[in-house]
Amino acid sequence: MTHRTRIKLCGLSRPEDIQAAAIAGADAIGLVFYPPSPRNVSAQQAATLLADLPPFISSVGLFVNASLAEVQQVLRIAPLSMLQFHGDETPEQCAQIAEAVARPFLRAIRVRPDTTSQDLLESGQLYRGCSSLFAGLLLDTWSDAYGGTGKVFDWSLIPEEIVHQAVLSGGLNVQNVTNAVRSLRPHAVDVSSGIESSKGIKDAALMQAFVNAVRAGDTH
């Protein structure tokens, strides 16, 4: 059976980005609710974007240290299908918010230079033990700031036990994602800066090229 890697295109902020993601064949789109980010959208902007989202494409809301009230306020306006916690939230905080709004959640783990495979394995076990709504780990590269760095971490750190459920992120682009998919076989990949013509501005041609590069990895 051919492996089919799921693809999340993150940081979309314009209606044309949604259309391009759908045409390219994305499985999920990510919307950023973090004001310091150049990709930040308001709840009302998100609602407008989601109104153009075709069926069977998941919508993921990225939050950084947001309160339950803040998440609830967004969801009252924008019907996201999944949450992504990208800050310093504890397992208990992630579980509390996810259960209060009845949404599955991804936990972003920013992989530090001193992170070990055992650390990642234990993180997955910890979050899974906290909530049945835990959907998996999104593995990103460490940065002092929150959000994507555009840099790759050491993929060899990812334990075999979790890679088939993990979302690989951090520095992925058209040039390296085929090899990432071939060598790791992650459940999904996540890209933001790697499909941009300039910071925060998505490029439809790069989006299509990225999806094509993932599919090239799937077929070998």
N, C-alpha and C positions, 0 to 999 in steps of 0.2 A: 504494500500500500504506500502511495506517495505521501510523504509528510507535507502538511499544509500549515505553514506558519501564519498565524493571525497578525494583522497589521493595524497599528494605531498611529494615526497622524495627529500630532498634538499641537496646541497653540494656535488653532484656527480662529480667525477674528472677523472674516468678511464673508458675505453670502457666496461670492465666487469661489472661496476656499472650500466651502461645503460641497458645492457642485463639482469641483475638481476632485475632491476626495472620493465622492461617490462614483464618478466616471473612472477614476484610477482603480477602484476596487478595494478601498479600505474597508476593514471590518469594524473599525471604531474611530471616532474622532474625539479629540481632547480639547476642552475649553478651560482656560486658566482664570481662576478667581483669586488673583493675588495682585493688588494694585501696583506694587513696585515693578512688576514684570511688563516688558514692552508688548506682551501678548495678552495682557489682562482684558477681560470683557466684563461688563456689568450684567446683572441678572436679566435686564430688559434686552440688552444686545444678544445674550445667549438665547432668550426665548425666540427672538427673530431668526437667529441662525438655525435653531432646532426646528422651526416651522418648515424649513427647506430641506430637512434631513429625510432621505428616503427610508422606507421600512427596512428592518433587519440590519441597520448600522447602529451600533451602540454609541451612546454619548457619555463621556466620562468627564466629570468635573474635578479639576485639580484645586485643592485647597491647601493653604499653608498656615498652620496654627489657628485655624478659624474656630470660633465658638459654635456650639450647637445652634444658637439663635441665628448666627450668620448663615450657616448651612441651610437651616430651615427657610430663611428669607429668600435665598436663591431658589430653592426647590418649589416655593410657592409660585414662582414666576416662570421658572425654566425646568421642564420635566426631564432632568438627567436620569440616565439609567444606572449609573455607577459613580462611586466616589473614589478619588485618589488622594490619599493623605501624604503630603510631601514636606511636612515640617518636622517639628520635634514632638509630635503627638505620641503619647504612651499607648501601649496596646489597649489599655482600659478606656482611654479617651476615644480611640478609633472605634472600638466596639460600642461604646455608649452612643456616639453620634450616629453610626450606621444603623443601630437598632432603633433609635428614636425616629429616624426618617425612613426606615425599612428599605435600605439600599445596600447591595453588596459593595465591598470596598477593596481597593488595592492599597498596599502599603509600599511606598517608595523607600528603598534602602540606599543611602548614598555610601558607596563602597570606598572606604578610606584606604590609604596605602598600607596600613597595618591590619586591615580586616582579614580574617581567616575564613576558610571554607566552613569551619565549625561554627563560626559566628553567624554565617548566613543560614546554615542548617537550623541552628537554634532559634533564629529570628522567625523563620517560617513556622516552626513548631509552636513558638510563643503566641504568635498572632492567631494561628489556627485554633489554639486552645482557648482563646479569649472569646471567639465569636464564630458562629456558623455562617455569618455573612462575609467572612474573610475569603477573598477570591484568589489571592496570590500576591507574591512579591514583585515589585517593579525594581529592577536593579540598575542604579544610575551611578555616575561618577561623583566622588566626594567634592564638595566645594564649600567654602565658608558662607557663600550666599546660597539662597534657596533657588531651585529651578535648575534647568539644564546648563551644562558647562560646554557642550560640544566636544568633550574629550572622552576617550575610551579608557576604561579600567581593565585590569588584568582578568580576562574572561576565564582563565584556568582556575580561578578561585571558586567558580560556581559549582557546588556539589552536584554529582549526577542525580542524587535523590530528589532535587528540586528543579533542575533545569527544564524538565518537561512541563512544569507548571509556571515557570518564571516568564516575566516580561523583560526582555533585554532592552536596555536604554543606554544613553550616554555615548555621544560621539558617533552615532551611526549615520551613514550617508550612502550615496549610490556606489561609491568606490569600495566600501568595506562590508556592506551588509550581506552580500552573497556568500562571502567566506564565513561570516558569523553564523549564518543559517546552516551552511554545510557542516561546519565543525562542531556546533553546539546543539543544533536542533531544539532551540527554545520553543516554548509554546507560542510566544508572540514577540514582536519587536515594536519599539516605540521610537518615533523620530519627531524632532521639532526643528532645530536649527539646520539640520541636514537637508531640509526641503525649502529653504528660504533664499530669496534673491538678495535680501538685506534683512537686518535684524527685525524680527516680528512680521515680515512680509513674506507670505508663502508664494511659491512659484509652481504653477500647475504642471509645467513640464518636468520639474524635479520630483514632484509628487508621483507622477506616472512612472518616471524612471526608477524611483525608489521601489515602488510596488513591483515593477518588472524585475528588478535586481533580487528582491526577495523570492519571487517565483523561480528565478534561475537557480537560486540556492536550493529550493524545494525539489527540483527535478534531478539533482545529482546526489 
